[in-house]
Amino acid sequence: MILEYEIYKKLYNFPIMAKITVMDQGCVVIIIGGSRTHTGTVSMYKNEIQLGIIQRKEHKDQYISEKWAKELSGEMNEIVTVLCGIHYENATKEMIGNILKCTDVMLEEIKGYLNKKESIV
């Protein structure tokens, strides 16, 4: 069975989107947004244990991708792979903090859907 979830938020006039695909074995997550979507970091965890990280130089998307992969893998007891690419031009520390808060809210929403095991796409 495949379940899919999508969540959209708007922050600083740009969307942030998370798309989650839950497969029979494992889960893939794409988190993108801001003024320029891209592939910044890919994180893979199983049962909260890091299996691997691929990160582009000078990108800090791992703070989101690692948190999502670690927490979701613990909830699901499966391998979770998260690709993250969120960019805001000239982001301040305050903006970065708000981006992290926004993605934390999105993560909690996803956990709620996973507990119900209902697709929302």
Backbone torsions as a table, in degrees:
resi	resn	phi	psi	omega
1	MET	NA	142.5	177.2
2	ILE	-119.2	128.1	174.8
3	LEU	-115.4	140.5	178.7
4	GLU	-127.0	145.0	179.9
5	TYR	-136.1	142.0	173.5
6	GLU	-136.3	136.0	177.0
7	ILE	-131.4	136.1	178.0
8	TYR	-123.3	137.4	171.9
9	LYS	-132.0	160.8	175.6
10	LYS	-121.9	131.1	-178.3
11	LEU	-142.6	126.7	-178.6
12	TYR	54.2	42.3	175.5
13	ASN	67.8	15.7	176.2
14	PHE	-131.7	148.4	179.0
15	PRO	-78.0	151.6	165.8
16	ILE	-123.4	127.5	-175.5
17	MET	-125.6	138.1	172.0
18	ALA	-121.9	126.1	176.5
19	LYS	-119.4	125.4	-175.3
20	ILE	-121.6	130.4	174.5
21	THR	-119.6	116.9	178.1
22	VAL	-98.6	121.8	-178.5
23	MET	-104.0	178.2	176.0
24	ASP	-57.4	-39.0	177.4
25	GLN	-131.9	100.7	175.6
26	GLY	105.8	179.2	-174.4
27	CYS	-151.6	140.4	176.8
28	VAL	-121.3	134.0	-178.0
29	VAL	-127.3	135.6	172.7
30	ILE	-120.7	123.2	178.1
31	ILE	-121.6	114.1	-178.8
32	ILE	-137.2	158.6	176.2
33	GLY	164.5	-171.4	-178.7
34	GLY	85.5	-159.2	-176.1
35	SER	-80.3	-15.4	178.9
36	ARG	-150.7	106.2	178.2
37	THR	-76.8	148.1	-175.3
38	HIS	-167.8	175.0	170.7
39	THR	-98.5	110.5	-179.5
40	GLY	-102.5	-47.2	-177.1
41	THR	-147.1	144.3	171.8
42	VAL	-122.5	126.0	-179.7
43	SER	-122.4	137.7	178.3
44	MET	-127.9	128.1	178.9
45	TYR	-132.1	154.4	170.2
46	LYS	-136.1	123.6	-179.9
47	ASN	49.6	46.0	177.5
48	GLU	68.5	13.6	178.0
49	ILE	-110.1	128.0	-178.4
50	GLN	-67.6	127.4	175.8
51	LEU	-100.4	-26.1	179.4
52	GLY	174.9	153.2	177.3
53	ILE	-136.1	133.6	171.0
54	ILE	-121.1	122.8	-175.2
55	GLN	-134.5	132.4	174.8
56	ARG	-72.5	146.5	177.8
57	LYS	-57.4	142.6	175.8
58	GLU	63.1	21.9	174.4
59	HIS	-112.1	147.7	-178.2
60	LYS	-121.9	21.4	-178.6
61	ASP	-66.0	-13.5	-178.2
62	GLN	-63.8	-25.1	179.8
63	TYR	-63.0	-31.7	176.9
64	ILE	-87.4	-49.1	-174.4
65	SER	-63.3	-40.0	179.9
66	GLU	-67.9	-41.9	179.3
67	LYS	-61.2	-47.4	-179.7
68	TRP	-62.9	-47.0	-177.2
69	ALA	-63.8	-43.6	-178.6
70	LYS	-64.8	-49.6	-176.6
71	GLU	-68.2	-43.5	-179.7
72	LEU	-68.1	-36.2	178.5
73	SER	-65.4	-34.9	176.2
74	GLY	-68.1	-39.9	179.0
75	GLU	-67.3	-38.8	-172.4
76	MET	-95.9	-15.6	-173.6
77	ASN	54.9	42.7	-177.9
78	GLU	-140.2	171.1	171.6
79	ILE	-76.1	130.9	177.7
80	VAL	-125.1	127.4	178.0
81	THR	-114.9	126.6	-177.0
82	VAL	-122.5	124.0	171.7
83	LEU	-103.1	130.3	-179.6
84	CYS	-131.8	136.5	176.0
85	GLY	-154.1	92.5	179.3
86	ILE	-121.2	127.8	-179.0
87	HIS	-135.9	129.7	170.3
88	TYR	-124.1	125.8	-179.2
89	GLU	-61.7	131.6	177.5
90	ASN	54.5	42.8	-178.6
91	ALA	-65.1	132.2	176.4
92	THR	-86.9	169.8	176.4
93	LYS	-59.8	-38.1	178.5
94	GLU	-63.8	-43.3	178.7
95	MET	-62.7	-43.6	179.2
96	ILE	-61.1	-42.4	176.6
97	GLY	-59.6	-40.6	178.9
98	ASN	-70.6	-33.4	175.1
99	ILE	-63.9	-44.6	178.6
100	LEU	-62.8	-41.6	178.1
101	LYS	-63.1	-42.6	179.9
102	CYS	-61.4	-46.0	-179.2
103	THR	-71.0	-27.1	174.0
104	ASP	-65.1	-42.2	177.3
105	VAL	-62.1	-42.7	179.0
106	MET	-62.5	-40.8	178.8
107	LEU	-61.2	-43.4	179.2
108	GLU	-64.5	-37.8	176.3
109	GLU	-62.4	-43.5	179.0
110	ILE	-62.2	-42.9	178.1
111	LYS	-58.2	-38.5	177.5
112	GLY	-62.9	-43.4	177.7
113	TYR	-65.3	-40.4	-179.8
114	LEU	-61.9	-38.0	179.0
115	ASN	-65.2	-31.0	178.1
116	LYS	-82.1	-21.5	-178.5
117	LYS	57.0	41.7	177.0
118	GLU	-120.5	134.6	176.8
119	SER	-75.8	141.4	178.4
120	ILE	-115.8	12.7	178.1
121	VAL	-101.2	NA	NA
